[in-house]
């Protein structure tokens, strides 16, 4: 596993856990693509940062209590772009206790100036809200 990519997603994990918008800000390109089961859309980072706290609050109210990086596989696409397939382990609490859910996402990252990585495309392979509700 590319150590730089693993560290990048560990920063993502920490920023998400602490609701650190400035940390999340440093991980995404100014405009990025987001894809999921319901389609694809271009997202401005400033818009994403504005709704991120509401999304976190919604998932928390549904029982999501923790998200941890489980695995990262990388594949260079060329000297600038790379593909990262990530598994996030999510702990969901409910009336009958807590359960772990593995959620998969694929990212295309760009290596920018100073070898800094940024997300330019994120594909969530499941509708997280639906997965949480099913548990």
N, C-alpha and C positions, 0 to 999 in steps of 0.2 A: 504494500500500500504506500502510495506517495505520502511521506510524512507531512509535507506542507499542506496537502489536501485534508489529511486527518486533523491537523491542528486547526485548519479553517473551519471544519464542521464542529470541532469541539468548542471553538469560539461561538459558533452559531448556537450550539446547545446552551452555553453559559448565558449568552445574551438573551435567549428566549426564556430561560428559567428565571432570570432576574428582571424580566421586562425592560431590558436595557435598550432603549430605542437608538441611542448613539452607537451601540455595538452592532445592532442589526443594520443600521444605516451604512456602516462600513463594509457590509457583506454583499450588497446588491449594487448593480449598475444603476445609473440614473433612470433608465427605462429598461424593463426586462419583460420577458414573455412568461406567462403563467398558464400551464395547461393542467387539466384535470378531467374527470369523467364527463363533465358538462361542457367541455370546449376549451378554447384557447383565447387569451386576451393579452394585449399589451398593457403593462402596468407602469405608472410613474412611481418611482420610489417614494416621493413625498406623499402620494395618495396611500400607498401601502403602509407607510409609517403612521399615517393618521388613523387607519382602521385596525392596525395590528393590536392595540390594547383591547379594542372591542371584541376582536376574534378570540384573543386569549381569555377574556372574561367569559365569553359564551362557552368555549370549550371547558373551562374550569367549572362553570355551572352545570355542565353535563357530566362531570365526574373526572375529567382529565386532570391528574394531579402532578404528573412528572413525564418528561420526555428525555430519553438518553440515546446517544449515538450508539448503535449496535454494531454496524459494519459499514465499510466504505470500499468500493471497488472503483478503480480509475482506469481510464483508457485515454491516452493522448490522441487527439484528433489531428493536430499538427503542433507547431512550436508555440502557438498562441492559445489554442482552445483545447479543453479536455472535457471528457464525459465522466461524471461521477454518479454511480448508483449507490444509494444510501438506504440503510435500514434504520429506522427510528423505533425504539421500544417505548411504548407509551403505557403508563400505568393509569387505569381507569377505576375509580372507586364507585361502588354501587351499594345497594342495600344488602347484597349477599357477600360483600367483601370487595377486594380489588382483583383486577385481572390485568394481565399484560397483553397488549396488542402490538404486533409488528406492522408498521406502516412503511411502505416503500416509496421512494421518490428518486427521480433522475434529474440531475442538474447538468447544464453546460456552463462551465466556468471559463472566463477569459483571464489570461495573465497580462496584466497591465504594466504600466511604468513601475519600475522597482520590483518587478516580479510579484506584485500584489494581485491576489485573486478576487474576482467578483462574479456573482451569479448573473448570467444573462438570460437563462431559461430554466424554469423549474417546472417539472411535471410531477404532480401527485397522482399516484396510480389508483387511489381510492378516494371516495368522498369521506373525509375524516368524520364529519358530523354524523353521517349515516352509520359508519362503523362503530362509533362510540355509542350511539343510541341502541344498536343491536346487542351490545354487551350488557 
